[in-house]
Amino acid sequence: MEASTPILELRGITKRFPGVLANDHVDFDLRRNEVHALLGENGAGKSTLMNILYGLYSADEGEIRIGGKPVTFNSAKDAIDAGIGMVHQHFMLIPVMTVAENIVLAQEPTRAGVLLDYDAARERVRHLSETFRFAIDPDARVEEITVGQQQRVEILKALYRRADILILDEPTAVLTPPEATELFGILRTLVREGMSVIFISHKLNEVLEIADRITVVRRGKKIDTVPREGATEEGLARAMVGREVLLRVERPPATPGERLLEVEGLEVRDDRDLPAVRDVSFHVRAGEIVGIAGVDGNGQSELIEAITGLRRAHSGTVKVAGRVLVHASPREMLDAGVGHVPEDRQRRGLVLEFPIAENVALHDYNKEPDSKWGWLFPQRLVEHARKLIKEFDVRGGGPYTRAGALSGGNQQKLVVGREVDRDPKVLIAAQPTRGLDVGAIEYMHRRLVEERDEGRAILLVSLELEEVLALSDRILVIYEGQIVAEHASGASEEEIGLEMLGAKRQEAVA
């Protein structure tokens, strides 16, 4: 088979959901030894198309061909048996099981043909992890590891099954730039060895770095397929959104006011009772964005949880608008004026089985106008949700739509909209643009700057150094649970990158 001959073809794929045409006669093909990127806005139909290919959905119209022959997948097992692997945007892992158990699930090594050989499973996973340079403990429980580590488990799970065609749905959304670079190296190796990859990403620079061809979809329709050579970020963004997009938001100088968030001597322990945050002190003033830059796993999650009441601090204090809050609950922090966009929207931000209207009212259902004298007014919840859906361009449903039915990016827009709408004094924004397309990122960045200019104190925690640099008025660098450096706006990306890897600590030791 020639390299230019498609090994996979999707022809005229159409998929309808109640009130939504998710895919509208979409054509797509994949060649051997190539990375074919799929670009589109949140809700454009990218994940739906790939879920059809993976056997999770059935197309209403159209056909799938592998090696030129029509195939029908009634389940994910059928797709796996045909040599297709998929890493989903939202993890398909069992939290109470270990890393090794998740990776070998349904393909477990056995002793005497019947007994699970756990030692062999651990060894295989350890070997795979070392081969692809994914530092992860096979014995760790999934519920106890970070979001970034869970993403690596998903990738290892697909690699373990040795698929010929690998679908990666937003694979770098939770990876740091060095980890993304390592992943790209792995993908290039896999492609050289004969694998073909479908790469879904909202990050235009990544697509231009790794893809051989790029297909753009918009509102369920295929717009174009172009080779990487000659493609530009501006052109791809315009094709995705249907208009010109500002890739960097305009940010006038800040005019900071009083200190609205003050953290002093904070010590926080992780789930193993080991120090995760060590003597951290900083402040955020009204009318400024303070960004925290750091490699994943250096105490950011525990710091956020302590500030928002999700984890009890070992020592130290948190002040909001001058008020000391000691061992406050999440409800008390919300009532004190702290808004929280969590890093894991599905675990911390939404109740997926609840409709959008109820998710919007999660914090304030017991206050007017949502309720009065113990009576809840459902129609007011619906009207409030309808307003937020329109204002934040949440696509894929209405007030009665289950939150779990939305795409990941639209779930994120819903969470951000709810938190901003509560008019908090302090907004903790952890990975606020995770999973968002370029148009939604432009909107979210502009909105955060507007919230800053309205006098909010914003703490931005992001694994995207480019995002921290673009939005922050001051930048704090965290390494091994300590703030090791502080920079004003306009700091060097190279200097901060070195500090994120411990350069300051090494200088201090020297």
N, C-alpha and C positions, 0 to 999 in steps of 0.2 A: 504493500500500500504506500503510495507516495505521500510525502509530508504534507502536501497541500490538500489531500483528500480528507474530508471530514470523517472522524471516527464516531462522532456523535452529531445528530441533527434533530432539532426541534422544528416542526413545521406547522405553522398556523395554530399555535397553542392558544386556546381561549378558555378562561376560567371566570365564572360569575359567582358572586356571593350576593345575598339579599341587599339590593340597593347599590352594589358596587361591581363594576366590570374591572376585575383585577388584571387580567391579561386579555388583550384584544388582537388575536391573530398574530402572535409573535413568532418570528423566525429567528433561529440561533443555531450556530454550528461551532464545533470544536475540532481542531486538528491535532494530530499526534505531535508530541514534544512542543506544545505551546502553552502559554498562559493567556487566556482570553478573559479580559476584565468585563464586568457587567456594572454599568453606572446608572444611577437614577436617583431621583428624590425619594425621601421617605414616603412609603405608600405607592411608589411607582409600579410595583408588581414584581420586583426582582426576587424576593424571597419566595413569593408564591410560585413563580416560574421554576425555581430550583426545587421547591417542595414537590412539585409535579414530577420533575425528573427523578427525585429520590423516592417516589412511590408513596409520599405522605398525603398527597391530593390526587384526584383523578381529573384530567382535563375534560371540559365539556365538548371541546372540538380540538382537532389536530392530532398529530402523531409524533412518536419518538422513534428514531432510528439509531441503532448502534451497528457500526460496520456495514451500513447500507441496508440493514434488515429491520423491519418494523418490530418493536417490542412493546409489551404491556406490563407495567409494574403495578401490582395490587397492594404492595407493602414495601417498607424499607428493606426487608430481607431480600425481596426480589431484586432491588437495585444493588444491594451489596453483593449478591450472588453474580450479578452482571458486571462486577468490577467497579462500582461507583461508591465512593465514600463522601461523607458530608460533615463538615464542622459547622454547627449552627451558631447563629448570632447569640441566642440564649441557650445556655448550656443544657445538655441532655445527660446530666450526671445524677447519681444517687448519693445524696449528701452523707448518709450514715455509713457508706462503704468506703474502703480505702482507695487510694489512687490506683494501685495494682488491680484491685477487684473491678473497678470501673473500666479499666482499659481492656482487660481480657474477657469481660462479660459476654457470654454467649459463644466465646471461643476459648474456653478455659483449658489449660493443660491438665491432664488427669494422670493418676496412678492406677494401674490395674484396670484401666478403661472406665472406671466409675468414680473414683475419689478425686476431689480437687487437689491438685498438687500446688499448694500455695507457694512453696519455696521456688518452684520452677516459674510460677507467674511473676513473683517478685524479681527473680533474676532476669527474666525476659524484659520486664519493664525497665529495670535498672540499666540493662544493656542498651535498650532503645533510647532511654533518656540521655545516656552518655554519648551515644552515637550522634545524636542530633543536638547535643549541648544544651539540653533542657534540665537545669538543676532542680530536681524535684524528688521528694522522698516517697518511694512506693508504698510505705506503711502509713503515711499521713491520711487522716480522714478528710474527704473532700469538704465537709462542712467547716473544717478548721483551717483551710488554706485560703490565700487571697484570691481575689477575682482574676488577677493576672495569671496565677498558678493554675486556676481552674481552666483557663483558656488553653494553657499548654497541655493539660491533661486531655482536652478535647482533640487537640492536634495529634498528640501521641496515639490516641485511640484510633483515629483514622489511619495513621501511618502503620499501626500494628496490623491492620487488616489488609495492607498491601494492595490498595485499590489502584486500578489503571487510570481512573478519572477521579479527581479530587475536587470537591466543591468547598470553597472557603467563603463563608458568609460573614463579612466584616471581621476577618481574623485578627487584625491589628488594633481593634477598638480598645482593647485593654492592655496592649503591650507598650512598653517604653520604646523610644527610638532605637536604642541598641538592640533590644529584643526583636523589633521589627526587621532590623538589618540582618540579624541572625536567621530569622524566618525566611527572608528573601534568599539568603544563601542556600538554605535547605531546599526551597522550591526550585532554584536553579539546578541543584544537584538532582532532584527528583525528575525534572523535565529532561535533563541530559540522559537519564537512565530509562526514559521511555514513557514517563507519566505525563498526562495532560491535566491542566488545572483551570478551573473556572474561579475567578477571583472577584468577589463582590466587595467593593469598598467605596466609602464616601470621600476618601482622601485622594485628591487628584494627583498630588506629587508622587504618591505610592504607585498609583496606576501607571503613570508615565515611566516610573522606574522599573516595574516588574513585568508589565503586560506586553505581549506581542501584538495583540489586536484589542480593540475596545468597542463594545456595543453599548449604546446609550438608549435607555427606555424612559419615557415620560408619560405619566398617567395611563399606564398599562399598554402603551404602544411602543414598538421599536422605532427609534428616530433615525439611527444610522449605525454602521459599523465601519471603523476607521483603523488603519495601521497606526502603531505608536509613532513611527517616523512622521514628523510634520505636525503631530497633534500638540496643542497647547492647553494649559490650564484654563485660560480665558475662553477658548473655543469650546472645550468640554463643558465648562460651567454653563455657558450660554445654551448649549444643546440640552443639558439636563433640566434647566429651569425655564427656558424659553424667553429669557431676558438677560441683560447684562448684570453681572454679579460683582459686588465689591469683595475682593478676596482678602482685604485688610480693612477693618473698620476705622473710621475717623474717630480719634479720641482726643478731645481738647484737654488742656492741662487741668488737673484736679484742684479743687479748693477745699481742702480738708477742714473739718470742724472739730467738735469734741470727740473724745474717745468713747466709742459705743461698745467696743469689745476689748476687754483686757484679760490676758492670760498671764498668770504669774507663777513661776516655779512649778509648773505642772509635771507631775510624774504619773505615768499610766502603765499598767502591766497588761500583757497580752493574755490569750486564753490559756497559755501554759504557765502563767504567773511569772513570766520573765519581763524585765524592763523593756518597754516598747517606746515610751516617750520619756526623755530624761531632762528634767529641769528646764522646760521650755517656757520662755516668756516673750510676749510680743503684744502689740495692740493694733487695732484697726479703728480709724477715725471715720466719722460721718463724711460722706463725699469722697471716699477713696476705695480703690481696689487693691488689696494686698494679696499677692500670689505666693503660693508655696510650691516650690519646684523640688522634685526629688524622684529618684528611681523607686518603682513600686516596692513596697515591703519595708520601708524605712520609718514606719511609725505614723504615716499619714492617716490611715484608717482609724487607728486607736485614738489619735489626736482629735479627729472629727467626732468620733463617738463620745469622747469625754466632754467636748464642748456642747454637744447636742443632748446630753443626758442619757445616751444609749449605753455608756460604760462608766462605771464609777472610778474616779481618779484616785490614785493611791495617796497623793498629796498635791498641794497647790490650790489655786483659786481661779475661778472664772467670774468676771464681772460683765454685766450687760447694762449699759447706760448708768454705770456707777453702782449698781446693785450687785452685791456678792451673792452668788448662787452656789450653795454647798450641797453636794449630793442631790442635785435637782433631777427630777424625772423628765423624760422627753416632753410630757404635757406641760410641765412647769417652765421648761425652756421655751416652748412655743408661746405660752402665755406671757413670758417675759419679753417677747418681741424678736425671737430668733426663728428665721426661716431656714429650711434645710432641704437642699437638693442632694439626695444620697447618691453615692457612687454606684450602688446596685439598685436600680429603679424597681426591679421586680421583687426583691427581697425586702427592701426598706421603704420604697416609695408608693407602691400600689397594692391593692388587694385585687388580684387578677380576675377573680370570679365576680367581683362587684361591677356594676355598670359605671360608666364615666361619671354620671351625676353623683353617685354615692362616693366615688373616689375624690371628687372635687370637694365634698363636704366632710371628709374624714376628720379634719382638725376642729372644725367650727360648727358641726351639726347641732351642738347644744346651745348655740348662741343665736340671737336675732341676726338676720331675718329668717334663718333656716328653721328656727324653732322658738317657741314661747310657752312658758308655764308647763314645760315638759311635753308639748305637742310638736311633732315634726311636720313641716309643710313640704311634702314631696314635690309639688309643682314649682316651688321656689328653688329647690335643688336643681330641677331640670332647666329652669330659665338661667340660673347662674352658670350651669355647665354649658349651655348653648352659647352664652356670651364668651366664655373662655375658649371654647372650640373655635369660634370665629376669630377672636383676637390673636390667638397663638397658632392659627392655621393647623389645627389637629385634624388630620385626614383619616378616613377609613371608618367613620361611624358617627352616631349622634349620642345624645345624653343617655340613651338606653342601651348602647352598645357595651358589651363586656370589655373591660380594660385589657384583658388578655388577648382579645381579638385584634388589637391594634398592632401595627408594626413597631419595632423597637424604638425608632426615631420619634414616632408619634406618641408613644408612651412617655418618652423623655420630655417632649413639648408639653404634655399634659401635667407632668410633675412640676416643671419649671413654672408653668402658668399658674398653677394652684398656689405655689409658694410665693411668687411675686404678688399675686392678687391679694394675699393676706396683709400686705403693707407692713412687712417686718422692719424693725430698726436695723437688725443685722441679718445678712443673708449668707449662709454657708453654702457655697456652690462647689460640690465635689464632682469632678468630671462632667460639667454641665452640657457638653456637646458630644458626649459619647454616643456613637451610632447615628449622629445627625448628618444629613447631606449638606452640600456646600451652601445651598440657599438658606437652609434652616440655621446653619452655623452663622452665616452673615446676620440673620435676624437676631439670633441669641446673643451674639457679641454686641450688637447695637443696643439690644435691650438691657444688657448688663451695664453698659456705659450710661444709658439713660437712667437706670436705677441709681447708679452712683451719683449722677448729677442732681437727682432728687433728694440726696442727703442720706442715702443708705450706706452703711458700712458693709463692704463685701469682702469675704474671705474666699479666694479662689484657690482650689486645690485641683491640680490637673497634672496628668502624666505627659501631656502635650506641652513641651517646652515652648514651642512656637506660640501656643495659645497664652501661656503665662507671660511671655514677652510682649505679646500684642496688646494685652488688656491691663496689665498691672501697673500701678503707680509706684509701688514698692514690691520688691521680690525677696522672699526669705528662702534660703536653701536648707533643706533638711537631709541629714545623713545619720543613719543609725540612731534615730530618735532624738537628735539634737539639732537645733538651729545653728548652722556652722557659718553662715554668711548672710548679709543683708545688702541689697543693691537698690539704687534708685532706678526709675524708668530709663530705658535705653542702654542697659547693661549688655555686655558681650555674651553672645550665646556660647562661645567656646569656653569662657571663664566659668560661667555657671555650670556648663556641662561637666567640666573637670571637678568642680566643687560637689556636684551630685554624686560623683564617684569616689569622694573622700579625699580630694587633694588638700583641702584646708586642714583636715585632721592629720594628714601625713606631714604637712608643713609644721603644724604645732608640735608634733612628736619630735621632728628633726631639730 
